[in-house]
């Protein structure tokens, strides 16, 4: 009988223990609403493709069973599914384990976790569910309790519209040309011999005048005579008047040619200029350098050692063995008048270039065809011309780069990449690196894009703009603002908004003017909502959905407008 009583008491104690244990964690389930949660941020936000949240959980006094082990799991619930954050295990103060201890007198813990974002999560709720157990007993599930709304996804509005750099043509419509001819003279003479006027360069000079008169695209802008004496003889008594007389004789010859051609331009004041050089030491030095005279190095040394003309002449004449060669081979070439005609040539008109680029591109020079392509508006026609330029001038990296730019505008990213790679193979050019980075960005290869764009810094504003897009995608909004600078764009305004500068964002968007871009007005509505400007929300959202009706459904889910969910003006716009 005594043994029976002892067994009975043991069973009663065990049962009481079990009931008290179960009752303890059941109480935790029943009182789950007394647990307090502080969520940052609230609503949740998406940055750099992730949703990160910090939750501070405060348990009230006498809530957390001393022997309980609780697994707490935050999770996002959205239409069509849910996703869990990493769980945290907590324990009562009597549990012998290494988890975070929550006192029976109350306590708190902070948790930070993140999950990858996907579009389905845009309108969602953050909940926390718990599973409580004591030792090996069956856990009691504490249903999820909503603790925050989600998710602000405004960074996803970034436009991935990377900018490529078109390296322009070097076309010059009006180009200068010059044609020269020499008249050579006998030593100490200034008269023009008839034999000199039969030389090919003289005939070419006269033919140039005829060509100018026959071609309306050419115009003779001026002529000049440079007359010289060789650096031998007395400079004042012989060479100075001799060079002047030679200039005069060449001038008379040119004027006869002009009169014969009835060239009216020649009658203008200043059209013909005369310059004389008594001793042509520069010409002498050049001819000596080009000669094979035995003692030329010695003579050149004399020129470098002495600047006085008389000393130079004396020292050179002292080199008796060489001077005869100099007198025979060099000095006669310096006794001359050089006549130069300056001609201005006007190239094809824009319309002529455009027509030839389409009908006969093979007839155009490199700069002409590149310029002509820039005149064409239709992208496909422009691409055809640039491809022809790349075909006709295969070593021109600009032509291949231009092909890539237009392919990119047409959305042909693989073709654009191939063209840019061909351009890069021809020349290491930062603009081409930018363009390869732009393609990588458009194709979603952020790492490659950032590598190429960083290497292209200095190539143009396009590089900074493209890096700004990357920084938005990476969640580094301050860096994005710096990259975009002061040039207004949708993405620049978005970056400003994401740094909290609502007014600056609105100002930037207003600088874009009245554009036919629904997203500009949508972002204005978002900025207005953040700034508490209700009329700005309604007016801009109304314009946005008027330009793109699909934005109604998006705005309905957009947590930026959650406080307007029951506002009649708002609901009237998005219905």
NORFENJO-V57826 format. One record per residue. N is the residue number from 1. RES is the residue in one small letter. PSI is psi in whole degrees, 0 to 359 (* if undefined). BURIAL is b if it has 24 or more other ideal C-beta (glycine too) atoms within 12 Angstrom, else e. D_LAST is the distance of its C-alpha to the last C-alpha in Angstrom with 1 decimal. Layout:
# NORFENJO-V57826
N_RES_PSI_BURIAL_D_LAST + N_RES_PSI_BURIAL_D_LAST
This chain:
# NORFENJO-V57826
1_x_320_e_81.4 + 2_x_318_e_80.9 + 3_x_321_e_79.2 + 4_x_317_e_76.8 + 5_x_319_e_75.9 + 6_x_314_e_75.2 + 7_x_321_e_72.9 + 8_x_315_e_71.1 + 9_x_322_e_70.5 + 10_x_315_e_69.1 + 11_x_318_e_66.6 + 12_x_317_e_65.5 + 13_x_316_e_65.0 + 14_x_316_e_63.0 + 15_x_319_e_60.8 + 16_x_322_e_60.3 + 17_x_315_e_59.3 + 18_x_315_e_56.8 + 19_x_321_e_55.3 + 20_x_322_e_55.1 + 21_x_308_b_53.6 + 22_x_319_b_50.9 + 23_x_326_e_50.4 + 24_x_313_b_49.9 + 25_x_335_b_47.1 + 26_x_322_b_45.6 + 27_x_324_b_45.5 + 28_x_320_b_43.7 + 29_x_315_b_41.0 + 30_x_329_e_40.9 + 31_x_19_e_40.7 + 32_x_332_b_38.2 + 33_x_346_e_35.8 + 34_x_348_e_38.5 + 35_x_135_b_38.3 + 36_x_143_e_36.5 + 37_x_136_b_34.5 + 38_x_120_e_33.8 + 39_x_133_b_31.5 + 40_x_124_e_31.5 + 41_x_163_e_29.0 + 42_x_112_e_26.4 + 43_x_163_b_23.6 + 44_x_159_b_25.3 + 45_x_150_b_25.4 + 46_x_129_b_26.1 + 47_x_135_b_29.0 + 48_x_37_b_31.1 + 49_x_11_b_29.5 + 50_x_156_b_30.3 + 51_x_112_b_28.9 + 52_x_141_b_31.8 + 53_x_146_b_32.0 + 54_x_126_b_34.8 + 55_x_123_b_35.1 + 56_x_118_e_37.8 + 57_x_128_b_38.6 + 58_x_119_e_40.8 + 59_x_133_b_42.7 + 60_x_168_e_44.2 + 61_x_139_e_47.9 + 62_x_18_e_49.3 + 63_x_312_b_46.2 + 64_x_112_b_47.3 + 65_x_135_b_50.1 + 66_x_333_b_53.1 + 67_x_5_b_53.6 + 68_x_147_b_50.0 + 69_x_125_b_48.5 + 70_x_130_b_44.7 + 71_x_114_b_42.6 + 72_x_131_b_39.2 + 73_x_108_b_36.4 + 74_x_148_b_33.1 + 75_x_152_b_30.4 + 76_x_131_b_26.8 + 77_x_129_b_24.7 + 78_x_169_b_21.6 + 79_x_118_e_19.9 + 80_x_359_e_22.7 + 81_x_184_e_25.5 + 82_x_159_e_27.2 + 83_x_136_b_29.7 + 84_x_143_e_32.7 + 85_x_171_b_34.3 + 86_x_139_e_38.0 + 87_x_159_e_39.6 + 88_x_135_b_42.0 + 89_x_127_b_45.1 + 90_x_159_b_46.3 + 91_x_152_b_49.5 + 92_x_167_b_51.3 + 93_x_345_e_54.3 + 94_x_356_e_56.8 + 95_x_133_b_55.5 + 96_x_89_e_57.7 + 97_x_182_e_55.4 + 98_x_29_e_53.9 + 99_x_171_e_50.4 + 100_x_127_b_48.8 + 101_x_132_b_50.5 + 102_x_123_b_48.6 + 103_x_151_b_51.1 + 104_x_335_b_51.3 + 105_x_1_e_51.2 + 106_x_159_e_47.7 + 107_x_177_b_46.6 + 108_x_166_b_43.8 + 109_x_152_b_43.0 + 110_x_142_e_40.7 + 111_x_138_b_39.1 + 112_x_129_e_37.5 + 113_x_168_b_36.0 + 114_x_156_b_33.7 + 115_x_153_b_32.0 + 116_x_142_e_30.8 + 117_x_144_b_27.1 + 118_x_156_e_25.1 + 119_x_329_e_21.4 + 120_x_340_e_20.7 + 121_x_355_b_21.6 + 122_x_310_b_18.8 + 123_x_106_b_17.3 + 124_x_178_b_20.5 + 125_x_143_b_23.0 + 126_x_125_b_26.6 + 127_x_162_b_29.0 + 128_x_126_b_32.8 + 129_x_153_b_34.9 + 130_x_151_b_38.7 + 131_x_118_b_41.6 + 132_x_139_b_44.7 + 133_x_158_b_48.2 + 134_x_120_b_51.8 + 135_x_232_e_54.4 + 136_x_12_e_54.1 + 137_x_158_e_52.3 + 138_x_127_e_49.1 + 139_x_152_e_46.2 + 140_x_128_b_43.8 + 141_x_126_e_40.1 + 142_x_112_b_38.1 + 143_x_157_e_34.4 + 144_x_139_e_31.8 + 145_x_128_b_30.7 + 146_x_131_e_27.5 + 147_x_349_b_28.6 + 148_x_162_b_25.8 + 149_x_162_b_22.2 + 150_x_164_b_21.7 + 151_x_137_b_21.3 + 152_x_121_b_21.0 + 153_x_24_b_21.2 + 154_x_326_b_21.2 + 155_x_337_b_24.7 + 156_x_350_b_23.2 + 157_x_352_b_21.7 + 158_x_133_b_25.3 + 159_x_118_b_26.0 + 160_x_80_b_29.0 + 161_x_62_e_30.4 + 162_x_147_b_34.1 + 163_x_129_b_36.3 + 164_x_158_b_39.5 + 165_x_121_b_42.6 + 166_x_119_b_44.3 + 167_x_112_b_47.9 + 168_x_173_e_48.9 + 169_x_170_b_51.9 + 170_x_30_e_55.2 + 171_x_132_b_55.7 + 172_x_119_e_57.9 + 173_x_319_e_58.4 + 174_x_117_e_61.6 + 175_x_143_e_64.1 + 176_x_144_e_67.6 + 177_x_152_e_70.6 + 178_x_142_e_74.2 + 179_x_130_b_77.4 + 180_x_153_b_80.7 + 181_x_149_b_84.4 + 182_x_142_b_87.6 + 183_x_121_b_91.0 + 184_x_149_b_93.7 + 185_x_157_b_97.0 + 186_x_153_e_100.5 + 187_x_131_e_101.6 + 188_x_20_e_102.3 + 189_x_157_e_101.2 + 190_x_5_b_98.3 + 191_x_146_e_98.9 + 192_x_116_b_96.4 + 193_x_144_e_98.2 + 194_x_326_e_97.5 + 195_x_326_e_97.1 + 196_x_328_b_94.2 + 197_x_359_b_92.3 + 198_x_357_e_92.5 + 199_x_156_e_90.4 + 200_x_323_e_87.1 + 201_x_327_e_85.0 + 202_x_317_b_86.6 + 203_x_321_e_85.8 + 204_x_323_e_82.2 + 205_x_315_b_81.9 + 206_x_324_b_83.2 + 207_x_327_e_80.9 + 208_x_320_b_77.9 + 209_x_319_b_78.7 + 210_x_319_e_78.9 + 211_x_320_e_75.5 + 212_x_318_b_73.8 + 213_x_333_b_75.2 + 214_x_346_e_74.0 + 215_x_116_e_70.5 + 216_x_345_e_68.1 + 217_x_353_e_65.9 + 218_x_145_b_68.9 + 219_x_132_b_70.4 + 220_x_118_b_73.5 + 221_x_342_b_72.6 + 222_x_170_b_76.0 + 223_x_151_b_79.1 + 224_x_150_b_81.2 + 225_x_128_b_84.7 + 226_x_112_b_85.6 + 227_x_143_b_89.4 + 228_x_155_b_91.3 + 229_x_150_b_94.8 + 230_x_152_b_95.8 + 231_x_55_b_96.6 + 232_x_142_b_100.3 + 233_x_169_b_102.7 + 234_x_126_e_102.9 + 235_x_324_b_99.4 + 236_x_316_e_100.6 + 237_x_328_e_103.4 + 238_x_301_b_102.1 + 239_x_322_b_98.5 + 240_x_305_e_96.8 + 241_x_329_e_98.3 + 242_x_315_b_98.1 + 243_x_324_b_94.3 + 244_x_318_b_93.8 + 245_x_322_b_96.0 + 246_x_323_b_94.2 + 247_x_321_b_90.9 + 248_x_319_b_92.5 + 249_x_322_b_93.8 + 250_x_323_b_90.4 + 251_x_315_b_88.8 + 252_x_320_e_91.4 + 253_x_311_b_90.5 + 254_x_318_b_86.8 + 255_x_324_e_87.3 + 256_x_319_e_89.4 + 257_x_316_b_86.7 + 258_x_318_b_84.1 + 259_x_318_e_86.4 + 260_x_323_e_87.1 + 261_x_357_b_83.3 + 262_x_48_e_82.8 + 263_x_101_b_80.1 + 264_x_332_e_79.0 + 265_x_329_b_76.9 + 266_x_343_b_80.2 + 267_x_349_e_81.3 + 268_x_143_e_78.6 + 269_x_133_e_79.8 + 270_x_1_e_79.1 + 271_x_319_b_78.4 + 272_x_125_b_81.4 + 273_x_146_e_82.3 + 274_x_132_b_85.5 + 275_x_136_e_86.0 + 276_x_145_b_89.3 + 277_x_111_b_90.0 + 278_x_320_b_93.7 + 279_x_116_b_93.7 + 280_x_75_b_90.9 + 281_x_327_b_90.9 + 282_x_316_e_87.3 + 283_x_321_b_88.1 + 284_x_312_b_91.2 + 285_x_315_b_89.4 + 286_x_314_e_86.8 + 287_x_324_b_89.5 + 288_x_318_b_91.6 + 289_x_327_e_88.7 + 290_x_350_e_88.2 + 291_x_171_e_92.0 + 292_x_23_e_94.3 + 293_x_137_b_97.1 + 294_x_315_e_99.1 + 295_x_32_e_99.0 + 296_x_324_b_95.6 + 297_x_323_e_94.5 + 298_x_319_e_97.4 + 299_x_318_b_96.6 + 300_x_328_b_93.0 + 301_x_322_e_94.2 + 302_x_316_b_96.3 + 303_x_323_b_93.2 + 304_x_334_e_91.3 + 305_x_329_e_94.3 + 306_x_139_e_95.3 + 307_x_340_e_93.4 + 308_x_124_e_96.3 + 309_x_319_b_96.9 + 310_x_320_e_100.6 + 311_x_317_e_100.8 + 312_x_310_b_98.4 + 313_x_317_b_100.6 + 314_x_314_e_103.8 + 315_x_321_b_102.5 + 316_x_319_b_101.2 + 317_x_335_e_104.5 + 318_x_338_e_106.3 + 319_x_75_b_104.6 + 320_x_321_e_107.3 + 321_x_326_e_106.4 + 322_x_333_b_102.8 + 323_x_325_b_103.2 + 324_x_319_e_104.6 + 325_x_319_e_101.6 + 326_x_315_b_99.3 + 327_x_328_b_101.3 + 328_x_322_e_101.1 + 329_x_333_e_97.6 + 330_x_307_b_95.4 + 331_x_321_b_96.8 + 332_x_329_b_96.9 + 333_x_343_b_93.2 + 334_x_348_b_92.6 + 335_x_89_b_94.7 + 336_x_166_b_91.8 + 337_x_129_b_89.3 + 338_x_120_b_85.7 + 339_x_129_b_83.9 + 340_x_130_b_80.1 + 341_x_130_b_77.7 + 342_x_119_b_74.1 + 343_x_140_b_71.8 + 344_x_123_e_68.1 + 345_x_122_b_66.1 + 346_x_125_e_62.8 + 347_x_190_e_60.7 + 348_x_150_b_58.4 + 349_x_167_e_55.6 + 350_x_316_e_51.9 + 351_x_319_e_51.7 + 352_x_318_e_54.9 + 353_x_317_b_53.6 + 354_x_315_b_50.3 + 355_x_317_e_52.2 + 356_x_326_b_54.7 + 357_x_328_b_52.2 + 358_x_324_b_50.7 + 359_x_325_e_53.9 + 360_x_65_e_56.7 + 361_x_335_b_55.4 + 362_x_342_e_58.7 + 363_x_351_e_60.3 + 364_x_146_b_58.4 + 365_x_169_b_59.4 + 366_x_305_b_57.2 + 367_x_329_b_55.9 + 368_x_316_b_55.5 + 369_x_325_b_53.3 + 370_x_320_b_51.1 + 371_x_318_b_50.7 + 372_x_320_b_50.0 + 373_x_323_b_47.2 + 374_x_338_b_45.5 + 375_x_343_b_45.7 + 376_x_135_b_43.6 + 377_x_317_e_39.8 + 378_x_124_e_38.9 + 379_x_321_e_38.6 + 380_x_320_e_40.3 + 381_x_319_b_43.2 + 382_x_317_b_43.5 + 383_x_319_b_43.7 + 384_x_317_b_46.4 + 385_x_315_b_48.5 + 386_x_323_b_48.2 + 387_x_322_b_49.2 + 388_x_321_b_52.2 + 389_x_318_b_53.1 + 390_x_327_b_53.0 + 391_x_316_e_55.1 + 392_x_334_b_57.7 + 393_x_72_b_57.9 + 394_x_345_e_57.4 + 395_x_5_e_58.6 + 396_x_108_b_56.0 + 397_x_333_b_53.3 + 398_x_322_b_51.3 + 399_x_315_b_50.8 + 400_x_322_b_49.7 + 401_x_320_b_47.3 + 402_x_321_b_45.8 + 403_x_315_b_45.3 + 404_x_319_b_43.3 + 405_x_315_b_41.2 + 406_x_321_b_40.1 + 407_x_320_b_39.6 + 408_x_318_b_37.3 + 409_x_329_b_35.3 + 410_x_358_e_35.0 + 411_x_9_e_33.8 + 412_x_76_e_37.2 + 413_x_320_b_37.8 + 414_x_317_e_40.8 + 415_x_321_b_42.5 + 416_x_314_b_41.8 + 417_x_316_b_43.3 + 418_x_318_e_46.3 + 419_x_318_b_46.9 + 420_x_322_b_46.6 + 421_x_324_b_49.0 + 422_x_320_b_51.5 + 423_x_318_b_51.3 + 424_x_328_b_51.8 + 425_x_335_e_54.9 + 426_x_327_e_56.4 + 427_x_137_e_55.8 + 428_x_95_e_54.6 + 429_x_131_b_52.1 + 430_x_325_b_49.4 + 431_x_322_b_47.0 + 432_x_323_b_47.2 + 433_x_318_b_46.7 + 434_x_316_b_43.5 + 435_x_322_b_42.4 + 436_x_322_b_43.3 + 437_x_323_b_41.3 + 438_x_319_b_38.3 + 439_x_315_b_38.5 + 440_x_320_b_38.8 + 441_x_315_b_35.8 + 442_x_330_b_33.7 + 443_x_0_e_35.1 + 444_x_6_e_34.2 + 445_x_84_e_37.9 + 446_x_321_b_37.5 + 447_x_313_e_41.1 + 448_x_319_e_42.6 + 449_x_313_b_40.4 + 450_x_322_b_41.4 + 451_x_311_e_45.0 + 452_x_320_b_45.1 + 453_x_322_b_43.2 + 454_x_323_b_45.4 + 455_x_343_b_48.4 + 456_x_6_b_47.1 + 457_x_136_e_46.9 + 458_x_351_e_48.2 + 459_x_342_b_47.2 + 460_x_171_b_44.5 + 461_x_336_e_41.2 + 462_x_324_b_39.5 + 463_x_312_b_41.1 + 464_x_319_b_39.7 + 465_x_314_b_36.2 + 466_x_319_b_36.3 + 467_x_328_b_37.8 + 468_x_319_b_35.0 + 469_x_315_b_32.4 + 470_x_318_b_34.6 + 471_x_326_b_34.9 + 472_x_315_b_31.1 + 473_x_328_b_31.1 + 474_x_354_b_34.1 + 475_x_10_b_32.4 + 476_x_80_e_35.1 + 477_x_328_b_33.0 + 478_x_318_e_36.0 + 479_x_322_e_37.8 + 480_x_316_b_34.9 + 481_x_317_b_34.8 + 482_x_319_e_38.6 + 483_x_320_b_38.3 + 484_x_332_b_35.7 + 485_x_214_e_37.9 + 486_x_359_e_37.1 + 487_x_121_e_35.7 + 488_x_138_b_32.0 + 489_x_165_b_29.6 + 490_x_312_b_26.2 + 491_x_325_b_28.0 + 492_x_316_b_30.3 + 493_x_320_b_27.5 + 494_x_315_b_26.0 + 495_x_319_b_29.4 + 496_x_318_b_29.9 + 497_x_319_b_26.7 + 498_x_344_b_27.7 + 499_x_0_b_31.1 + 500_x_4_e_29.5 + 501_x_77_e_30.1 + 502_x_315_b_26.8 + 503_x_319_e_28.5 + 504_x_321_b_30.4 + 505_x_316_b_27.3 + 506_x_320_b_25.6 + 507_x_317_e_29.0 + 508_x_317_b_29.3 + 509_x_323_b_25.8 + 510_x_330_e_26.8 + 511_x_338_e_30.0 + 512_x_345_b_28.3 + 513_x_196_e_27.5 + 514_x_84_e_24.9 + 515_x_157_e_24.3 + 516_x_59_e_22.2 + 517_x_107_b_20.8 + 518_x_325_b_17.1 + 519_x_333_b_18.4 + 520_x_316_b_20.6 + 521_x_328_b_17.9 + 522_x_317_b_15.9 + 523_x_326_b_19.2 + 524_x_320_b_19.7 + 525_x_319_b_16.6 + 526_x_314_b_18.0 + 527_x_322_b_21.4 + 528_x_320_b_20.3 + 529_x_318_b_18.7 + 530_x_330_b_22.0 + 531_x_3_b_23.9 + 532_x_26_e_22.1 + 533_x_88_e_21.2 + 534_x_317_e_18.0 + 535_x_323_e_18.0 + 536_x_322_b_18.6 + 537_x_307_b_15.5 + 538_x_315_b_13.2 + 539_x_314_e_15.2 + 540_x_323_b_15.6 + 541_x_323_b_12.2 + 542_x_318_b_11.2 + 543_x_319_b_14.2 + 544_x_311_b_13.6 + 545_x_336_b_10.3 + 546_x_329_e_12.2 + 547_x_334_e_15.0 + 548_x_100_e_13.4 + 549_x_337_e_10.1 + 550_x_340_e_11.0 + 551_x_346_b_10.7 + 552_x_310_b_6.9 + 553_x_323_e_8.3 + 554_x_314_b_11.3 + 555_x_327_b_10.2 + 556_x_327_e_8.6 + 557_x_344_b_12.2 + 558_x_118_b_14.1 + 559_x_342_b_16.5 + 560_x_333_b_17.2 + 561_x_18_b_14.2 + 562_x_327_b_15.1 + 563_x_350_e_16.5 + 564_x_8_b_13.3 + 565_x_328_e_11.6 + 566_x_9_e_12.3 + 567_x_127_e_12.1 + 568_x_321_e_10.4 + 569_x_318_e_10.4 + 570_x_311_b_8.8 + 571_x_329_e_6.0 + 572_x_330_e_5.6 + 573_x_320_b_5.8 + 574_x_358_b_3.8 + 575_x_*_e_0.0
